[in-house]
Amino acid sequence: MSKLQIKSPVPSDIEIAQSVDPVPVKQLADRLGILEDELDLYGKHKAKVHLSVLDRLKDQANGKYVVVTGITPTPLGEGKSTTTVGLAQSLGAHLNKKCFACLRQPSQGPTFGIKGGAAGGGYSQVVPMEEFNLHLTGDIHAITAANNLMAAAIDARIFHEATQSDSALFKRLCPADVKTGKREFAPPMLRRLQRLGIDKTDPDQLTPEEAARFSRLDLDLSTLTWNRVVDTNDRFLRGVTVGTGPEEKGKTRETGFDLTVASEIMAILALTNDVADMRERLQRMVVGSSSKGEPICADDYGAAGALAVLMKDAIMPTLMQTLEETPVFVHAGPFANIAHGNSSILADKIALKLVGEDGFVVTEAGFGSDIGAEKFMDIKCRYSGLTPNCAVLVATVRALKMHGGGPNVVPGNPLPREYVEEHLDLVEKGCCNLAKHIQNMKEFGVSVVVAVNKFGTDSDSEIDLVVKKALEAGADGAYPCTHFAHGGAGIADLAKRVVEVCEKPNDFKFLYPLDISLKEKIDIIVKKMYGGDGATYSEQAEKKLATYEKQGFGNLPICMSKTHLSLSQDPKLKGAPTGFTIHIRDVRASVGAGFIYPLVGTMSTMPGLPTRPVFYEIDLDPATGKILGLS
């Protein structure tokens, strides 16, 4: 039973988090049946869990699989992470079910920029929330290091190919052993020879022409898509010039930085199934094309093994807990509007084995059903082989009023009075957005239960109206939820319905098959998920789609990169719009991760800091060492 001491009014998130004493993570692991040699401790309250758990429990039946998504949110967010945590607390601490929550690791970009944290909120949080929101166990730093090593390898090769003759380049790539005088190909080099169709394993057997083909990647710089990354919102890094030092001999070029969570390596971490799979995915990452139009991959640079070494600890999920001692896996953090927006397959798989047949795993998909949940179904479920038993859709009166014509909601500004007073007309008009998201989840054959995340300013009549409209739209249940203010007890009715729904069979299906063209897949997403008429393409996007299909990548799923603030590409277009088209300005291939991602409208892979960033509020108390202001 919950040990929470509920206070009213609800204190700040960090006050609540620091008011509890989490159980030692070793004790939590013992409760779960995790063995001592399957655990690497990172302090008292977090630990890495080894993938060997999966081998030991391979014959164990999986638990029930619940995905939490949402309607189109306001810029403030509607509480999906809070609902994920609260639901897990209710299932575990109040319904006495074995339960795990699986969440993404927050990026420090939004943490210090616009958001402040993503550990849930109120009495539904992951603790210690300071550790959750900051460095945790260093996974994002490992991804940054691996990504930037790849970037350095690319630029170094560009430089050496431009400054050396064919024979000199070949000799330096395959130097003679100082003792034996013999030259040998490293394993990545042998794989490159195989890709080139050169059936030789002895460097001295290659003809000068073959040696030149092997040595020169001949990267067409106009096709290079690999950027450096950093885990800080820094708009001035969107475009940079590299190679301006005197030793680079004028080999300058324009490039840029992405946020670390937008890196393909982050997506690989989230979508991999084991170490071998991760190693192979890193190997096949495509960074550009040769002048002949052939794909050039990370393995051509010989870097994949080193990248895997940098990621060897990051592949293990991190074990933490909620305020009510429900276990949580925190692993991977791809953004949903830039990448695929889901925590890792491995965290979900280990959790499903640990809870067993009668248990539950609650995992979160980023933003609305049109973005994170669609990618959960069409990308994550394809690569994991897992299918959800139930979807929980988070809605708020606040967001529905916005979709019904309410004034703009601006972070940092007080809410307009329409959002703190009863306005049933705005709620009713806005429920078209709720109905569309329910319909979206039904497209996948999954049962939907709506969590109406209740705020103190919501009237009972407004809540009742949302519940009524959700049921009319085909939801399998809809419940007011006060988990922010009351923890797991505040979402118990919804949790009971989730248990019931998970016992019912569903008819899960993907939105599209893989054996159709990339444009056909995009068209299906736009029409079925967004409610639009189709897509238009820039000349650059048309060219890249044709190139990727010619290179053999046309059978990959689609990961749309678009705004989360509207079903369309226009953040100002609210409700459930129709009659619009989506414009694809560019397309990139994450071949290692396993998807093609079109860039819609003006989506940026490097956000900027606002005028008044959250870091103004964050400080360290010199007397106690406690972190202040994080929320």
N, C-alpha and C positions, 0 to 999 in steps of 0.2 A: 504494500500500500504506500501511497505517496507520503513523503516526509516533508513536503513543502509547507512553509509557513506563509500562507497567502496574505498579502496586505492590500488595503484599498485606501487611497488610490494606488495604482501600480507604480512602484518605484522605477528608476531608470534601469535599462537592461544591465548595465555593468554593476549597479548596486545589487540587483537580484543575483547575478552570476557570482559576485564576490561574497554573498551572504551564505552560500552553501559550501560544504566541505566535500568535494567529490571523493568517492571511494578510490583507493589505489587501483591503477589500471591492471596490476597483476591480479588483484582480487576479482576484478570484473572478468578478466580472461579465465580465471579458474571457474567461475560460475558458468561460463559459456563452453567449458570443456576444451579450451585451447591449451595445448601442452607447453611446458616451459621452453622447450627448444624450438617452438613455433613462434616465439615472441621476442622482439627486440625492444627493450624499454628506452624511451626518450623522456627521461624524467619520471615524475610520480604519476602523471595522469594521461599519458599518451604512449602508444607503442605501435611499432610496425608488426604486422602479422604475416608470417611466411606463407607462400603459395603452396607449400607442402601440405597444408590443411586440406586442400582440395583432393590430393591423392589419398590421404588417410580416410576422408569421408566420401570417397567416390561412390560408394554403394548406398549412402544416405539419401533418402527422398528429399526433394526440395520443398521449402515452405511455400506459402502463397505470396504472390508478387503483386505489389500495389504501386502504381505510378501516380504522383501528384503533379498536376498541371494547373493552368488557370485561364481566366478570360483575358482579354486585352487589358493590360494594366494602365493605371495612371503612372506618371514619372516617379511616384513615391513607392510603387510596388504594393501588392495586395496581400502579401503574407504567405507565399507558398512555402518558404523554408520554415516559417513558424508553424504552419499547418502540418508539414511533414514531421517536424519534431513533436508537436502536440499529439498528432495521431499515433505516433510510435509510443509516446508516453502513455496514452490511454490504453492502447492494446496491451502494453507490457505491465504497467503499474496498476491499472484499474480493471482490466479484463483478464489479467493473469495469463496472457499468451506469451510465448517466446516471441520476441520481436526485435528487429534491427531497423535503424534508420540509416540510409546511405545518402550522403550529401557531397556536393562539390567543395573543393577548397577555394576560399575567396582569393581573388587577386588583390594585391595591395594598391593597384590603380584606383578602383572605386573606393577601397577602404579609406584611403587618405584623400580621395578626390571628392566624390559625390555621395557616397553611401554610408560609410562608417563601419560596415561589417555585414556578415551574412550568416550568423550563428543561430538564426531564429530571433525571437524576441519575447519580452515579458517573462511569463512563467513557462514558456516552451522554448528552451535554449539548449545549445550544446556548451558544455563547460570543460575546462576553463575557456571562456569565450575570448580572452585576450590571446591565448595560444592558438586557438582555432583561426582567428582573423589575421594573425601576423605570420611569422615564419613557419609555424607548425614543425614538420620534420624535414623541411628543406626541398620538397619535391619541385616546387616552382623554380627554385634556384638551380636545381639539377637540369631542368628543361632549358633554362636560360643558357647555361654553360654548354649543353649539347647543341642547341640551335646555333649559338655563336661560333662554336668550333666548326660547324658545317659551313657557316658563312666565311670564316677565315680560310678554310680549305678551298672554297670556290675562288676567292680572290687571289690566293697564293697561286693556284693553278693558272688562272688567267694571266698573272704576271709572268710566270715561268714559261708558259707557252709563247708569250709575246717576246721574250728576251733570249730564248735559246733556240738553237738549230734542232732539227729532228733527231739527229744522232746524239747530240749532247743531252737532250731531254730524255731519250730512251736510256742512256747510260746512267743518268742520275736517278731515274725511276727504278732501275734494276742494277744497282751497284754490285761489283764483284766482292765476294767475301774476302776480308783481309788475310785470312789464313789459307783458304783453299784456292782463291782466285776464281771460284765458280760463281756464276750468277743464277739466281732462282727467282721465279715469280711468287709473290705473296698471294694468298688465297683470293683476295678481291681481284687481283690481276688475272688470275686464271678464269674467274667468272666473266671478266670483261672480254677476254679472248673468246670465250664461248659465245657471248652475245654478238661478237663481231664475226663469228663463224670461222675463226682461225683455230684449226685443230692441231695446236702445238703447245708443248709445256716447257720447252727449253728455250730460254731467251736467245741463245746463240743460233737457233734454227730459223728464227724469223728473218724474212727478207727485209731489205731496207724499206720497201713499201708497206709491209705488214707492221714493222716497228713504228713507222710514222703514224699509221692508222691507230695503232694501240696507244701511242703516247699522246696524241693530240685529241683532246675531247672536242675541240673546235666549237665551243659554246657560242651560240648566237646570243649576244648580250641583250638583244631586244626581247628575247623570250625568257630571260632570267626572272624567276618569281621569288627567289629566296631572300628574305630580309633578315636583318638582325632583330633581336627582341630585347625588351626590358620590361620589368614588372612595375612600371610607374607611368601614369598618364602624363605624356610629354609631347604636346602637339608640335614642338619645334623639331622633333625627330622624324616627322612624317616624310620629310624629304631632306636628304643629306648628300654631300659629295665626299667620296672616299678616294684615297690614292693621291692626295695632294702633297705628300712628303717628298723631299728631294730624291730619296732612294727608289721611289716608285716610278721614276723616269717618265712622268707624264701620263701614266696609265690610270687616269682618273675616270670615274663614272658616277652617275647619279643613282642613288638607292634610297632606302628608308628603313625605319624601324616599325615593328608591330608590337602590340602588347604581348607579353609572354603567353598568355592564355589563348592567343590567336595562332600560336605556333602549331605547325603540323605535328610536331613531336608531342605536344599536349594532347592533341586528338588521338594520336597513336596510343599514348598511355591510357586514355579512357576506353579505347576500343580493342585493346589487345586481350588475348585469352591466356597467354603464358609467356615465359621468357623467350622461347624459341620463336613464337609468333611475333613478339616485339622486335626481336633481332631481325627477322625477315622483313617486317614492315619498314624498319629504319633503312634497311638495305635498298628497298625499292622506291624510296621517296624520289620523285622527279623534281629537279630544280630548274630545268629548262630544256631546250632542244639544240641540237647541232645545226650547223648551216645547211645540212642536208635534210633537216626535219626529223631526225631521230631523237627519241627521248634520252636525256642524260640523267642518271640517277645517282644517289649518294654512294652506291657501291662503285661507281666509276671513279670516284675520288678516293676510294679505299678507306672511307671514314666510318662506315656503319658499325664496325666492331668497337671502335673507340666511343661512339655515341652510346652503344649498349652498355659499356662499362660505366659511363657517367649516369646511366639510368637504372643501374642494377638494384639500388635500394628504393628508388622512387616507384618501382613497379609494385611494391608491397603496400596495401592499404593501411591507413592509420586508424587505430582503435581509440575512440573517445567515449563519452557518455553524455546523456541529457541530465537536466536538473533532477529528474526522477529516476536516475540510474539505469535508464534504458541504453543498451549499447548502440554506438554509432560508428560507422565507417566513413571517414573523410578521405576522398581520393579523386584526384584529377579535378580540373576546373575550367573546361572550355566554355566560353561564352555562347549563349544560345542565338544571339543575333549575328554573331561573327562566325562561330564554329557550330558544333552540334549540341552543345548545351546540356550535357548529362555527365553524371559521375561515372565511375569506371565499371566496366563489365566484371572485372575481377572482384571488386568489393561486393557487388550484388551476388555473384556466384558463391563466394565464401560465406556471406551472410545467409543465403538460402540453405546452404548445407548445415550451418551451425544452428539455425532455428529448427530444422527438421520439418517433417511433413505437416505437423499441426501448428507451425509457427508462421510468422509474417515478416516480410521485408518491405519497408516503405521507402521508395526511392523518388527523388525529385527530378522533374524535367524543367528546364529553364523557360521562363516567360510563358506565353499563352500556348494553347494547343496547336495553333498554326505554325509555331516555330519549334520550341523544345520538344513537345510531345510528338509532333509529326516526325522529327528526327529520331526520337527515342524509338518509335515504331519501325520506321523505314531504314534506319541505319543501325542503331544499337541492337535492336532485336534480331536483325539479319545476321550480325556478326556474333552474337552471343548464343543464338538458338533458344533464348528465353522468350516467353510471352506473358503479358500481364494478365492477372485474374480480374483486376478492377482498376478503373481510373478514378481519381478524386479530383474534381474541378473546383478550384478556389475562386469565389466571387465576393465582391464587396458592394455594399450600397454606394459607396463613394465612387467606385469606377463605373457603375451602371448609371449613376447620375451624369457623369461626364459623357458617357455614350448617348445619353438621352438629350444632350444639348446643354449641359451645364458649362460654366465658364472654365477657362484653362486652370489646370492645377500646376503650380510652379514650385519646385523644391526650394525650401528656404523662406517662402512667403506664407502668411497665414491662409488657411483654406477660406475661399469665399463662403458667404453665409448659406448659399444653396446646399453646401455639403454638411452643414452642422444643424440645419433645420429640416423639418419633414417636407418633402416634395415628391409625392407619389407619382405625379405626372412624369417627372424626369426619370424616376426609377423604371416605370412601365415602358417608356420609350426606349430606355437603354437596354432592356432585357432582350432586345434583338441580338445583341452581342453575345449574351449568355447562351441563347438558343443556338447560335451558330457554332459556338465551341462545343456544346453538347453534341450537335450533329457531327462535328469533326471527329470526335472520339467514336461515335457510332459507326463512322466509315471504316473503322478498323475492327468492328465486331466486338467491341469491349464495352462492358457495363460501366455506367457513369454515376457516381454519387457526388452531389454538389455540397461543398462546405461553404456556407455563407459566413465569412469571417466578420464577426460583429464588432463594431466600434461603439464607444460610449455615446456618440451622438446619433446613432441609428435608432429610429423609432420602431416599436414592435410592428406597426402597420407596414413599414417599409420592408422589414425582414420577412413578414408573412407574405408580402407580395412577391418577393424574390423566390421564396420557396414554392409558391403556387406556380409561377411562371416556369421555374425549372422543371417541375413535374409535368406541366403541359408540354414542354419541349422534349420530353422523353427521358428525363433523368430517372435513374432507378432509386432515387432517394435524394432528399435535400434537407439540410439541417442547419439551424443557427449554431455557431460555434464560438465559444468564449475562451479558447485555450490560451490566448495571450494573457488574459486576466486571471484564469483559474487553472492553468496547466492541463494535464490530461483529463481531469474531471470535466473540463469545459467542452470537450469534444467527444464525450462518451457515447452519445446517441448516434453520431455519425460512425464511430468506431464499431458499434454493434452492427450497424447496417453493412459496413464493409465486410465484416466477418460473414454475414449471411450471403452477400453477393458473391464472395469468393468461393462459396460452395457450389454456385451455379455454373454450368458449362457455358463457355462463350465460343464465338465463331471467329477467332482472330484471323485477320488477313492483312497483307500489305496493301498500300495505296496503289502501287504500280509494280509491274514486273520489271526485271532488269534487262530483258532482251529486247527492249524498244529503244528508240533513239533518245539522246539526251534532251532534245527539244520536246519530245513527247512526254517525258517524265516531268519536265518543268511545267508544261501545259497542264498536266493533271493536277500538280500541286496548286497551281494558281487557281484553277477552276474549282477544285474540290475543297481545298483548305482555306483559301482566301475569299472565294466567291467572285473572283474576277473573270474577265473574258479571255485572258491569255497573256502572252508576253511579246514584247518587242525587243530587238537586239541592236546594240551598236555594231559598227563594222568590226571593231576589235573583238567583241564577244562572238560574233559570227565566225571569225577566223579561228579563234581559239577552240570553239566547239568542234569545228571541222578537223582541226589538228588533233585534238584529244581522241576523237573517234577514229581517225586514221592511224593513230599510234596504238590503238587497241584498248582504250579506256572507256569506250562507250557503254560498257556493261556495268559501270559503277553507279551507285545511288547518288541522289542529289542532296546537297546541303545548302539550302538557300540562305544567303546573308542579307537580311533585311531588317527594317525597324521593327521593334516589338510594340510600338505605341499605336499601331493600326493594323487591321487585317490587310490593308493596301500598303503601298510603299510610301504614302504620304502620312506622316505622323499626325497631321491635323484632321484627317478623315476618320471620324469615329463611327461607332455603331457597327452595323453589318452592311457596308457599302457594296454595291454591285455596279456593273457597267464600266469598270476600270480595267486598265492593262498595267502590267508590271514591266518596267524597262530594265533590261540586263545591260549594264554598262561594261562589265568585264567578267571573265570567267577564269578560275584557277583550278588546278588539279592537285588534290592531296591524295596521291596514288598510294603512298604508304599507309595513310589512315584508311583509305578505301572509299573516297567520295570525290565528286566534282562539286565545287562551290561557286555558284554565280553571285556576283556582287550586284545588289539591287539598289538603284538610286545612288545616294551619296553616302552609303555606309562606309565608315572608317574603321580600319583595323588598329588605329592608335587614337584613343580618345584624348581629349585635352582636359586640363584642370579648369574648374569654374572660377569666377572672380573670388568667391569666398569658399575655398576648399574646406573639407571636414578637418584637415590636419590642424586648423586653428584651435579646435577643441581638445586635441589630444596632447597629453603631457604625462610626465613621470613624477610621481610624488617622491622627492628626494629623501623624505623621512622614512617612508614605509616601503618604497620600491614598487608601489602599486601603479598600474596604468590608469590614467584618468581620461574621461571624455569619450571613450570608445563606445559606440552604441550600435 
